[in-house]
Amino acid sequence: MKFQKNITGGPVTLPAAAIKLCGLEAGGKAELHALEGATVLMKAPMNAMELIRALDSLHQLTVDLAVHLIKVCGPCDGCGGECPFGDFSYEEITLPDDLREEAGIPAGVKLCAYADEEENSITICEAGYDNDLRDVPEYLLEMLESIGICMGELEERLMVGDVVYGT
């Protein structure tokens, strides 16, 4: 069950229904796991079956989030043949510091390369976005590919920075 809360900078209170659903009791203990992009509040201590139920609940949440993402990005239709995103082993483009500084490109930004066949040249420039498929952990890319998400649409959402979850 999902509960929505506004973050005001003050204390966050939990709805009584959420506390009851989690098996937390007044006067009991809980563990708060602050993660990147998520917070998990778990009952503590737990016996083996309670821990298994927590694992199952977290797994189901992972599945639900993946299903949501595939609904947002759409299924892979093979791009009319072989998916151009099937190989996730992109190499990071790097420049020597002196060239990067001379070009006025800040350290740590993503770079893109463009080939000009007529001029027989390659232009390297600042990418203009913060995230792409290279930023997604490989195990998640493999999982998302296995459930059939459109990697092209996912990369587009990553590059544009679209909000894809929450209201």
Backbone as CSV, one residue per row, in Angstrom:
resi,resn,N_x,N_y,N_z,CA_x,CA_y,CA_z,C_x,C_y,C_z
1,MET,0.848,-1.164,0.000,0.000,0.000,0.000,0.898,1.233,0.000
2,LYS,0.548,2.216,-0.818,1.345,3.422,-0.953,0.634,4.580,-0.264
3,PHE,1.399,5.341,0.518,0.909,6.541,1.172,1.751,7.704,0.653
4,GLN,1.129,8.836,0.375,1.879,10.000,-0.086,1.980,11.015,1.032
5,LYS,3.174,11.591,1.172,3.423,12.595,2.203,4.122,13.788,1.560
6,ASN,3.798,14.981,1.983,4.514,16.180,1.557,5.681,16.394,2.505
7,ILE,6.841,16.645,1.946,8.029,16.895,2.758,8.108,18.395,2.994
8,THR,7.998,18.778,4.254,7.946,20.194,4.607,9.225,20.684,5.274
9,GLY,10.130,19.775,5.559,11.342,20.152,6.280,11.236,19.844,7.763
10,GLY,10.026,19.594,8.221,9.810,19.213,9.612,9.714,17.707,9.727
11,PRO,9.270,17.229,10.879,9.131,15.779,11.068,8.104,15.187,10.106
12,VAL,8.358,13.964,9.684,7.417,13.232,8.836,6.687,12.243,9.732
13,THR,5.388,12.327,9.751,4.602,11.392,10.558,4.066,10.294,9.658
14,LEU,3.973,9.110,10.219,3.477,7.962,9.475,2.003,7.745,9.784
15,PRO,1.214,7.464,8.759,-0.198,7.161,9.005,-0.334,5.893,9.857
16,ALA,-1.317,5.877,10.736,-1.539,4.714,11.600,-1.734,3.443,10.779
17,ALA,-2.400,3.551,9.639,-2.625,2.374,8.794,-1.301,1.809,8.276
18,ALA,-0.346,2.676,7.963,0.967,2.216,7.482,1.711,1.506,8.602
19,ILE,1.648,2.053,9.795,2.327,1.441,10.945,1.744,0.061,11.217
20,LYS,0.424,-0.040,11.183,-0.230,-1.320,11.432,0.107,-2.332,10.345
21,LEU,0.071,-1.899,9.084,0.361,-2.783,7.959,1.781,-3.349,8.031
22,CYS,2.727,-2.542,8.494,4.133,-2.967,8.585,4.407,-3.867,9.784
23,GLY,3.478,-3.961,10.690,3.698,-4.781,11.879,4.478,-4.056,12.963
24,LEU,4.582,-2.737,12.858,5.249,-1.960,13.904,4.289,-1.778,15.070
25,GLU,4.846,-1.748,16.262,4.028,-1.596,17.454,4.489,-0.385,18.241
26,ALA,3.564,0.265,18.919,3.921,1.397,19.774,4.959,0.942,20.790
27,GLY,6.017,1.716,20.914,7.091,1.361,21.843,8.109,0.412,21.241
28,GLY,7.820,-0.106,20.053,8.752,-1.015,19.397,9.868,-0.255,18.696
29,LYS,10.763,-1.010,18.095,11.877,-0.405,17.380,11.690,-0.587,15.874
30,ALA,12.320,0.313,15.134,12.301,0.236,13.673,13.660,0.689,13.150
31,GLU,13.988,0.220,11.961,15.195,0.650,11.269,14.783,1.516,10.085
32,LEU,15.434,2.640,9.947,15.196,3.517,8.811,16.411,3.425,7.899
33,HIS,16.188,2.983,6.676,17.256,2.873,5.684,17.097,4.029,4.702
34,ALA,18.022,4.989,4.751,18.011,6.123,3.825,18.842,5.725,2.612
35,LEU,18.171,5.561,1.486,18.811,5.104,0.254,18.752,6.215,-0.782
36,GLU,19.505,6.062,-1.861,19.449,7.044,-2.931,18.092,6.933,-3.623
37,GLY,17.257,7.940,-3.466,15.944,7.957,-4.097,14.842,7.241,-3.343
38,ALA,15.138,6.691,-2.172,14.111,5.950,-1.423,14.464,5.907,0.056
39,THR,13.455,5.707,0.859,13.620,5.475,2.288,12.806,4.239,2.634
40,VAL,13.397,3.340,3.409,12.705,2.114,3.803,12.689,2.068,5.324
41,LEU,11.501,1.930,5.878,11.339,1.783,7.320,10.952,0.332,7.587
42,MET,11.780,-0.350,8.389,11.537,-1.766,8.661,11.415,-2.013,10.155
43,LYS,10.573,-2.966,10.480,10.431,-3.424,11.852,11.768,-4.002,12.312
44,ALA,12.082,-3.788,13.568,13.296,-4.395,14.146,13.007,-4.707,15.609
45,PRO,13.382,-5.824,16.104,13.977,-6.966,15.405,12.913,-7.753,14.648
46,MET,13.383,-8.667,13.766,12.482,-9.529,13.001,12.958,-10.970,13.104
47,ASN,11.991,-11.878,13.132,12.366,-13.294,13.041,12.557,-13.643,11.562
48,ALA,12.949,-14.873,11.268,13.264,-15.268,9.897,12.071,-15.079,8.960
49,MET,10.874,-15.458,9.397,9.703,-15.334,8.523,9.353,-13.870,8.290
50,GLU,9.480,-13.045,9.295,9.215,-11.617,9.118,10.207,-11.012,8.120
51,LEU,11.464,-11.427,8.203,12.468,-10.931,7.270,12.156,-11.409,5.844
52,ILE,11.725,-12.643,5.703,11.346,-13.166,4.380,10.170,-12.372,3.819
53,ARG,9.201,-12.054,4.656,8.059,-11.248,4.197,8.519,-9.854,3.771
54,ALA,9.474,-9.272,4.508,10.017,-7.961,4.129,10.744,-8.062,2.787
55,LEU,11.544,-9.114,2.610,12.231,-9.325,1.331,11.230,-9.453,0.191
56,ASP,10.176,-10.217,0.411,9.151,-10.405,-0.609,8.471,-9.082,-0.940
57,SER,8.175,-8.285,0.070,7.523,-6.986,-0.158,8.428,-6.048,-0.948
58,LEU,9.715,-6.023,-0.603,10.652,-5.162,-1.325,10.837,-5.641,-2.764
59,HIS,10.853,-6.957,-2.950,10.949,-7.505,-4.306,9.721,-7.107,-5.117
60,GLN,8.544,-7.210,-4.527,7.319,-6.839,-5.239,7.326,-5.358,-5.600
61,LEU,7.841,-4.518,-4.709,7.960,-3.089,-5.018,8.896,-2.886,-6.216
62,THR,10.002,-3.618,-6.249,10.936,-3.538,-7.382,10.234,-3.922,-8.679
63,VAL,9.470,-4.993,-8.650,8.724,-5.433,-9.833,7.720,-4.360,-10.249
64,ASP,6.989,-3.812,-9.286,5.993,-2.783,-9.592,6.646,-1.554,-10.234
65,LEU,7.813,-1.145,-9.729,8.508,0.014,-10.290,9.003,-0.281,-11.709
66,ALA,9.490,-1.496,-11.939,9.940,-1.883,-13.281,8.764,-1.909,-14.250
67,VAL,7.627,-2.430,-13.819,6.428,-2.459,-14.661,5.989,-1.031,-14.983
68,HIS,6.060,-0.155,-14.001,5.711,1.254,-14.234,6.627,1.853,-15.301
69,LEU,7.928,1.580,-15.188,8.892,2.133,-16.135,8.650,1.600,-17.549
70,ILE,8.315,0.327,-17.665,8.034,-0.218,-19.004,6.756,0.380,-19.575
71,LYS,5.794,0.707,-18.731,4.575,1.365,-19.217,4.903,2.770,-19.719
72,VAL,5.810,3.459,-19.039,6.200,4.812,-19.437,7.003,4.781,-20.742
73,CYS,7.964,3.872,-20.834,8.869,3.831,-21.984,8.342,2.987,-23.138
74,GLY,7.427,2.105,-22.842,6.891,1.232,-23.875,7.749,-0.001,-24.065
75,PRO,7.167,-0.992,-24.731,7.912,-2.231,-24.968,8.864,-2.085,-26.152
76,CYS,9.882,-2.904,-26.152,10.821,-2.957,-27.273,10.117,-3.608,-28.453
77,ASP,10.127,-2.922,-29.598,9.548,-3.520,-30.800,10.635,-3.949,-31.774
78,GLY,11.884,-3.950,-31.287,12.996,-4.399,-32.109,13.496,-3.367,-33.098
79,CYS,12.925,-2.168,-33.106,13.339,-1.095,-34.027,13.361,-1.584,-35.469
80,GLY,12.432,-2.466,-35.812,12.362,-2.960,-37.178,13.490,-3.915,-37.529
81,GLY,14.128,-4.485,-36.552,15.251,-5.398,-36.770,15.989,-5.590,-35.472
82,GLU,17.284,-5.353,-35.492,18.073,-5.500,-34.276,18.107,-4.174,-33.524
83,CYS,17.852,-4.225,-32.242,17.831,-3.020,-31.414,19.227,-2.391,-31.379
84,PRO,19.329,-1.105,-31.715,20.644,-0.458,-31.671,21.162,-0.258,-30.249
85,PHE,20.310,-0.502,-29.268,20.719,-0.343,-27.875,21.041,-1.673,-27.223
86,GLY,21.138,-2.734,-28.001,21.370,-4.073,-27.462,22.735,-4.260,-26.825
87,ASP,23.705,-3.440,-27.188,25.049,-3.534,-26.607,25.238,-2.336,-25.690
88,PHE,25.291,-2.600,-24.399,25.367,-1.508,-23.436,26.795,-1.151,-23.059
89,SER,27.763,-1.652,-23.801,29.155,-1.420,-23.430,29.687,-0.147,-24.080
90,TYR,28.974,0.965,-23.873,29.445,2.252,-24.372,30.761,2.607,-23.691
91,GLU,31.670,3.145,-24.453,32.915,3.610,-23.869,32.752,5.094,-23.559
92,GLU,33.268,5.502,-22.426,33.217,6.906,-22.057,34.226,7.679,-22.890
93,ILE,33.787,8.811,-23.402,34.679,9.664,-24.183,35.460,10.523,-23.203
94,THR,36.768,10.551,-23.350,37.607,11.376,-22.480,38.508,12.255,-23.332
95,LEU,38.887,13.362,-22.758,39.818,14.296,-23.383,40.934,14.595,-22.400
96,PRO,42.137,14.839,-22.894,43.196,15.303,-21.993,42.760,16.617,-21.344
97,ASP,43.132,16.820,-20.087,42.708,18.007,-19.334,43.035,19.309,-20.061
98,ASP,44.212,19.400,-20.680,44.587,20.657,-21.329,43.670,20.980,-22.509
99,LEU,43.278,19.971,-23.293,42.349,20.208,-24.409,40.965,20.574,-23.902
100,ARG,40.515,19.863,-22.878,39.198,20.135,-22.302,39.141,21.560,-21.772
101,GLU,40.187,21.974,-21.039,40.231,23.332,-20.484,40.286,24.382,-21.584
102,GLU,41.084,24.123,-22.624,41.193,25.063,-23.740,39.854,25.250,-24.445
103,ALA,39.070,24.173,-24.516,37.746,24.238,-25.152,36.691,24.824,-24.224
104,GLY,37.050,25.049,-22.949,36.083,25.600,-21.998,35.070,24.592,-21.515
105,ILE,35.420,23.308,-21.573,34.512,22.250,-21.126,34.833,21.913,-19.681
106,PRO,33.867,22.051,-18.768,34.127,21.750,-17.348,34.498,20.282,-17.135
107,ALA,35.286,20.029,-16.112,35.659,18.662,-15.749,34.415,17.902,-15.305
108,GLY,34.362,16.624,-15.642,33.300,15.753,-15.146,32.019,15.748,-15.947
109,VAL,31.891,16.588,-16.987,30.655,16.564,-17.778,30.738,15.464,-18.830
110,LYS,29.574,14.996,-19.264,29.519,13.988,-20.319,29.914,14.625,-21.643
111,LEU,30.583,13.825,-22.442,30.999,14.287,-23.763,30.311,13.463,-24.838
112,CYS,30.109,14.070,-26.015,29.563,13.396,-27.187,30.558,13.566,-28.329
113,ALA,30.537,12.623,-29.242,31.378,12.708,-30.427,30.492,12.605,-31.662
114,TYR,30.766,13.461,-32.644,30.026,13.467,-33.898,31.014,13.328,-35.045
115,ALA,30.753,12.401,-35.944,31.621,12.195,-37.106,31.087,12.988,-38.290
116,ASP,31.989,13.637,-39.008,31.655,14.335,-40.241,32.407,13.625,-41.354
117,GLU,31.683,12.774,-42.088,32.312,11.967,-43.133,32.859,12.825,-44.270
118,GLU,32.197,13.932,-44.582,32.664,14.803,-45.660,33.989,15.462,-45.322
119,GLU,34.140,15.845,-44.070,35.368,16.521,-43.637,36.393,15.550,-43.052
120,ASN,36.010,14.280,-42.950,36.880,13.279,-42.319,37.352,13.750,-40.941
121,SER,36.376,14.186,-40.149,36.718,14.705,-38.824,35.723,14.218,-37.783
122,ILE,36.143,14.321,-36.555,35.290,13.986,-35.415,35.264,15.198,-34.494
123,THR,34.064,15.609,-34.099,33.897,16.723,-33.171,33.498,16.166,-31.815
124,ILE,34.228,16.561,-30.789,33.897,16.161,-29.414,33.419,17.409,-28.692
125,CYS,32.264,17.304,-28.057,31.702,18.460,-27.363,30.957,18.012,-26.106
126,GLU,30.571,18.998,-25.318,29.782,18.735,-24.120,28.442,18.135,-24.537
127,ALA,28.020,17.083,-23.838,26.816,16.351,-24.231,25.547,17.171,-24.075
128,GLY,25.464,18.024,-23.084,24.245,18.799,-22.893,23.187,18.071,-22.079
129,TYR,23.543,16.955,-21.499,22.638,16.214,-20.623,23.476,15.532,-19.552
130,ASP,22.809,15.125,-18.471,23.526,14.547,-17.336,23.538,13.028,-17.317
131,ASN,22.496,12.387,-17.852,22.366,10.932,-17.721,22.042,10.283,-19.052
132,ASP,22.524,9.047,-19.207,22.160,8.197,-20.336,22.286,6.748,-19.869
133,LEU,22.173,5.802,-20.777,22.204,4.392,-20.392,23.502,3.997,-19.677
134,ARG,24.589,4.732,-19.937,25.864,4.421,-19.276,25.797,4.608,-17.765
135,ASP,24.815,5.371,-17.288,24.689,5.650,-15.856,23.838,4.618,-15.120
136,VAL,23.190,3.746,-15.849,22.341,2.715,-15.238,23.212,1.503,-14.934
137,PRO,23.172,0.992,-13.699,23.974,-0.196,-13.384,23.679,-1.335,-14.360
138,GLU,24.735,-2.053,-14.729,24.615,-3.096,-15.752,23.566,-4.142,-15.395
139,TYR,23.490,-4.540,-14.121,22.504,-5.563,-13.750,21.080,-5.058,-13.962
140,LEU,20.847,-3.748,-13.777,19.514,-3.203,-14.025,19.228,-3.108,-15.521
141,LEU,20.242,-2.744,-16.320,20.051,-2.734,-17.772,19.660,-4.114,-18.272
142,GLU,20.347,-5.124,-17.770,20.046,-6.497,-18.188,18.634,-6.899,-17.777
143,MET,18.241,-6.517,-16.559,16.896,-6.838,-16.085,15.851,-6.111,-16.923
144,LEU,16.073,-4.831,-17.197,15.114,-4.063,-17.984,15.019,-4.596,-19.416
145,GLU,16.147,-4.981,-19.976,16.138,-5.570,-21.319,15.357,-6.892,-21.308
146,SER,15.550,-7.682,-20.258,14.881,-8.992,-20.199,13.363,-8.868,-20.059
147,ILE,12.879,-7.765,-19.482,11.427,-7.591,-19.384,10.865,-6.872,-20.605
148,GLY,11.756,-6.496,-21.532,11.293,-5.981,-22.811,11.052,-4.490,-22.889
149,ILE,11.729,-3.693,-22.088,11.554,-2.243,-22.151,12.248,-1.699,-23.401
150,CYS,11.721,-0.640,-23.969,12.355,0.019,-25.109,13.535,0.834,-24.596
151,MET,14.738,0.355,-24.892,15.950,1.022,-24.410,16.140,2.396,-25.036
152,GLY,15.703,2.563,-26.270,15.808,3.873,-26.913,14.975,4.917,-26.198
153,GLU,13.744,4.537,-25.844,12.870,5.470,-25.122,13.399,5.717,-23.717
154,LEU,13.921,4.676,-23.071,14.514,4.857,-21.735,15.679,5.830,-21.812
155,GLU,16.551,5.654,-22.806,17.688,6.580,-22.919,17.202,8.004,-23.164
156,GLU,16.186,8.159,-23.989,15.635,9.495,-24.233,15.129,10.119,-22.933
157,ARG,14.400,9.339,-22.146,13.884,9.845,-20.858,15.019,10.217,-19.920
158,LEU,16.089,9.405,-19.921,17.253,9.704,-19.080,17.930,10.995,-19.527
159,MET,18.100,11.159,-20.827,18.813,12.326,-21.354,18.023,13.615,-21.154
160,VAL,16.711,13.546,-21.348,15.866,14.731,-21.202,15.614,15.050,-19.720
161,GLY,15.669,14.039,-18.880,15.424,14.251,-17.454,13.947,14.292,-17.108
162,ASP,13.110,13.649,-17.946,11.668,13.614,-17.701,11.332,13.016,-16.349
163,VAL,10.303,13.563,-15.705,9.740,12.938,-14.506,8.919,11.758,-14.995
164,VAL,9.208,10.578,-14.492,8.497,9.376,-14.944,7.739,8.680,-13.819
165,TYR,7.819,9.227,-12.610,7.128,8.583,-11.486,6.709,9.655,-10.493
166,GLY,5.567,9.466,-9.913,5.060,10.400,-8.890,4.279,11.536,-9.508
167,THR,3.511,12.181,-8.668,2.702,13.293,-9.145,3.000,14.552,-8.403
